[in-house]
Amino acid sequence: MRIQFYIAFFVAIILNIVFVWIWPPGLYSLVFFVPFFLLGFRDIRQKRHAIKANFPVFGHLRYIFESIRPEINQYFIESNTDGKPFSREQRSVVYQRAKKVLDTVPFGTQHNVYEQGYEFVTHSLYPKHVDRDSLRVTVGSNLCTQPYSMSLLNISAMSFGSLSPNSILALNGGAKDGRFAHNTGEGGISPYHLEPGGDLIWQIGTGYFGCRNHVGDFDPELFKKNATRPEVKMIELKLSQGAKPGHGGILSGKKVTQEIADIRNVPLGKDVISPPAHSAFSDAKGMLSFISQLRELSGGKPVGIKLCLGHKKEFEELVELMRDLKSYPDFIVVDGAEGGTGAAPLEFTNYIGMPGIDALVIVVDALKKAGLRDQIKVLATGKITTAFDIVKLLCIGADATYAARSMMLALGCIQALRCNNNKCPAGVATQNKALYDGLHVPTKRVRVKNFHQETLEAVAHVIGAMGVGHVAELNRSHLHKRVEENSIRTYSDIYPEIV
């Protein structure tokens, strides 16, 4: 597609010159078109904007329509159970912090503080200084011999295949520079995950990509080979994800290049649909045994599970079994039903799975009740763009967070909704080289790091203003919500904490 625009651009130049040569008065038209020609040459040479590089001159229309695009596509974007797409405010925060430009706002509060559902934290008369570099948590139970010091904000699971090579390079490079972790997604470890040298959380899904044999079953030796890589800091066993809980991962055949087919050990050009369930185990006891096997094969690295909470009773029974057998994961990732994806059936996206906040409360409280909260860290995800989003999840009970869509916005994603057809115009979610070549890795790598650092700096300022010296002191009483017109309650009132 990119080359088509280049050809059209240069043909227009040639035709205009020929037109002037045949009909001298046409010189006036040349004067009119020269600025566009110069603009096109500039767009082709610049590295900051993938849209302009991929679509010279035409790409500028995107910035004209940017302010109204979310409203135009609102019906299509609102595919999440909370019914709220990324707002202009959320996107602006990410773009400004990624580019390190002024991110303050004039005229004060941008929200109706008297509206039902408004959430906030309160400040202290005695604010404290909090060092951004201290915002880390150590993941690793007493069953783990290689614990990992993790940032409070990390890159959520997005596979190579769903994302382009340049996207993976930029994300991992940003993680390397900013000292935070990059989750591989279930698509396996690619050369683009390894080249920059950033910390990896290797996700193992039901397809066992990167550790599967020729029939798709788990291969212990291949797992060990990849899990013991120094770049791999933690292993995450994916049970389900929020956007399509109970449904396997989906990668369109249009994106399955020879390279991806080789990495995943799947047929070229065919849709890759992971099974809904794991073949390595079939019940809770088998899962805990498998987790122990993964920890041993990895050399004692932290091993955790990722899930979108379904039947509450099933999870509570799993936690009770962890307590009784003294066998448990090192961390649990809680994904809400509002989670995003590049491709999923509409019914699964909109009507299956528990919302993230409710799920996080259940998971944290179940671990506390079983006496396992000190051993198992809890990670949460769900439309994180601001420091308040992170602080809110920490108050409810999370130890650290993942972000996916905001990291994509830092890369230059414009929410064009072309993730599933290989036509992402920004070069983020495509395997079309003509499109992803426009995504300049060194520039986007810096923006990913900037977004992470600026957001955590804001987290440090927020909790300092609350009079809290360390994130471990946060609890549900710090978080408030207007539940009715004349009624404000803390989250400890709404979700009483287990003592």
C-alpha positions, 0 to 999 in steps of 0.5 A: 500500500505504501508503494502505491502512494509513492507511485501516485505521488511521483506520477503526479509530479511527472504529469504536472511537468509534462502538462507545463511543457505542452501548455506553457500557461500551465506554469500557474498550476505548477506553482500551485502544486509545488508546495504539495510536492515539497511536502510529500518529499518531506513526509517521505524523509521524516521519521517521526510519524508513520502515517505521513511516511506511509501516505505522503501528503494524504497522511495529513488528513489524519490530523485534520480528522483526528478530533472527530474520528473517535465519534465517527467510529464510536459504534465500532470502538465500543466493543468492550463491556464497559462501553467506553472507548479511549477518550480524546483525553486518554489519548492526549495523555499518552501522546503528550507523555510519549513525546515529552511535551507539556501535559498539564491542562488549563481551567482545572478539572475536566470531569463532573465531580458530582456525577454518579460514578466519579472516582477520586483519591484524597490528599494529605495535609502532609504530603511526602516525597516518593522516588519514582525509582522505588516504584517496584515490587519483587515477584517470587514466592518461597518456591522460587529461586530467581525472584524478579524486581518488577516495575509497577507498569509493564507492557501487556501481552501482545504477540509478534504476529499480531504486532509488526516486527518494528512494533516489537523492536520498539516496545522491547527497546523501550522496556530495556531503556526504561527498566520494565518488563515486556510480555511476549504474548502467546505467540512465542519468543521472536528475534525481535523480542531478543535483539534489544535485550529488554526483560521478557515475561514469556507467556505460554498459551494453549497453543504452546508456541515456542515450546510445542512439538509437531502435533501441538503438545507441550515440549519440555526440552524446547520450553527449557531452552527458551525459559532459561534465556537470560532475557526471560525473567518470568513465565506466564501461563495463560488460562484466559484473557478478558477480550475472549475468555474461554476462547483460544487466541486468533491470528488471521492467516493474512498475518501468518508469514513464513517467519511467523509460521516458523516461530510458531510451528504452524502452517503458512498463510492459515488462520492460527486458532489456539484451543480453548483449553490446555492439553498439558492438564485438565484440572486444578491439581494438574495445573499446579503440577504443571506450574511446578514443572515449568518453574523447575525447567526454567531454573527457578524463575517466577511462574504465574497464571493469567486469567479473566475470572469466570466461575467464582467458586472454581477460583476459590476451590483452586486457591484452597487447593494451593493452600492444602498442597502448599503448591502455588504460582508466584503471581496471578494476572487478573484481566477484566472482561473489558480487555482488548484484542486484535480479533475476537468474536463479538459475543465473547468480547461483549458478554462473557467474563467478569469486569476487572475491578470485581475480579481483582477484589475476588482474587485478592480477597481469596488469597488473603483468606487462604493466607497466601497473599504474601506469597503470590503477587497480583498483577492487574490490567485494564485500559491504563493510561494515567497515574490514577488508573494505576493508583486505583488498581493498587488501592484495590489490591494489585501489586503491579500493572500491565498496559497494552493499548496505551503502549500501542498509542505510544507507538503511534496507533491511531485506533484505525480498527484495522488490527485484524485485517493486516492493514494497520496504517500506522504500521503497528498491527500488521505484517505488511512490510510496506506499512511497518517500514514507516514505523521508525524504531529508534523514535518509537522506542524512546516514546515507549520509554517516555510514556512509562517514565512520565506516567510513573513519575505522576504515580509518585507525585499522586501517592506522595500527595496522598501522604503515602510513602510507599505503595505497600501502604495503599488500601481501599480506604484511600479510594472514593466513589460517588455512588449517588448524588449525595453519597460518597463511599470508599472502596473499603465500604463497597468491597470490605477488605479481608483482615 
